[in-house]
């Protein structure tokens, strides 16, 4: 059973409703734009800037065991898709368990390293 599920089916605004039943609603920050049209009834969001994101409104502890399912499309390399941070701000000092598109386009998964440095644990071999 999921503990967080955002399907982006709200019609406008920056609020994102958690449909898992656990109340982990979110808010779009710094420019995500709703795309309510061309996805054949499946709404989506387009992230206009490098700092665009949706963050939960309620702090949530990062789990030790979990799985991630994310449907996404990108036309550029670089950027986090999903992860845990110590703040809703992109300058968060603690970033852990992140699914990320690397600078050369590979899908990566990273964890917090020594001295709060971020390091990748594994990644795809191709774009």
C-alpha positions in Angstrom: 0.0 0.0 0.0 1.5 3.4 -1.0 2.2 6.0 1.7 2.3 8.8 -0.9 0.5 9.0 -4.2 0.2 12.2 -6.2 -1.6 11.8 -9.5 -1.9 15.5 -10.3 -5.6 15.4 -11.1 -6.4 18.8 -9.5 -7.7 21.3 -12.0 -5.4 24.2 -11.5 -3.6 25.9 -8.6 -0.4 24.7 -6.8 -2.0 22.2 -4.3 -1.4 18.5 -5.0 -3.6 16.0 -3.2 -2.2 12.8 -1.7 -4.6 10.0 -2.9 -2.9 7.3 -0.7 -5.1 8.3 2.3 -2.1 9.3 4.4 -2.6 13.0 4.1 0.8 13.8 2.5 -0.6 16.6 0.4 2.0 18.8 -1.4 2.4 22.2 -2.9 4.1 23.2 -6.1 7.0 25.6 -5.6 8.9 27.9 -8.0 7.0 27.3 -11.1 5.6 23.9 -11.9 2.8 24.3 -14.5 -0.2 22.0 -14.7 -0.8 20.3 -18.1 -4.4 19.3 -18.0 -4.8 18.6 -21.7 -2.8 16.3 -23.9 -2.2 13.3 -21.6 -5.5 11.5 -22.6 -7.2 12.3 -19.3 -4.0 11.8 -17.2 -3.0 15.2 -16.0 0.7 16.0 -15.4 3.0 18.8 -14.4 5.8 20.6 -16.3 8.6 21.9 -14.3 9.6 25.2 -15.9 12.8 26.0 -13.9 15.7 24.0 -12.4 14.3 24.8 -8.9 10.6 23.8 -9.7 9.3 21.1 -7.4 6.4 19.7 -5.5 7.1 19.3 -1.8 5.0 17.7 1.0 3.3 20.1 3.4 4.0 17.7 6.3 7.5 16.6 7.2 7.9 12.9 6.6 10.7 10.6 7.9 12.8 9.0 5.2 12.1 5.3 5.2 14.8 2.6 5.4 12.9 0.2 3.1 10.8 1.5 0.2 10.1 1.4 -3.5 9.5 4.3 -5.9 7.3 4.5 -9.0 7.5 7.6 -11.1 6.3 8.2 -14.6 8.2 11.1 -16.2 9.5 12.4 -19.5 12.4 14.7 -19.9 14.1 16.4 -22.8 17.2 17.5 -20.9 19.8 16.0 -18.6 20.1 16.9 -14.9 17.6 17.1 -12.1 16.1 15.3 -9.2 12.9 13.4 -9.8 12.1 12.3 -6.3 13.9 12.2 -2.9 14.1 13.2 0.7 15.6 16.5 2.0 15.8 18.3 5.3 13.9 21.3 3.8 11.4 22.1 1.1 14.0 24.5 -0.3 16.4 23.4 -3.1 19.3 24.6 -0.9 18.5 21.9 1.7 21.6 20.8 3.5 20.6 17.2 3.7 19.6 15.3 0.6 19.2 11.5 0.7 17.6 8.7 -1.3 17.2 10.7 -4.6 16.2 9.4 -8.0 18.0 11.8 -10.4 18.8 12.4 -14.0 22.5 12.9 -14.2 24.4 15.5 -16.3 24.8 13.1 -19.2 21.2 11.9 -19.1 21.5 8.6 -17.2 19.0 7.7 -14.5 20.8 7.7 -11.2 19.9 6.8 -7.6 21.9 8.6 -4.9 22.4 8.7 -1.1 23.8 11.1 1.4 27.6 10.7 1.7 30.2 11.6 4.3 30.1 15.2 5.7 26.6 15.7 4.0 28.1 15.2 0.5 25.8 13.7 -2.1 27.1 10.6 -3.9 25.5 8.3 -6.4 25.1 4.6 -5.5 24.0 3.3 -8.8 22.9 4.4 -12.3 21.8 3.3 -15.7 24.3 2.7 -18.4 22.5 4.6 -21.1 20.3 7.7 -21.5 
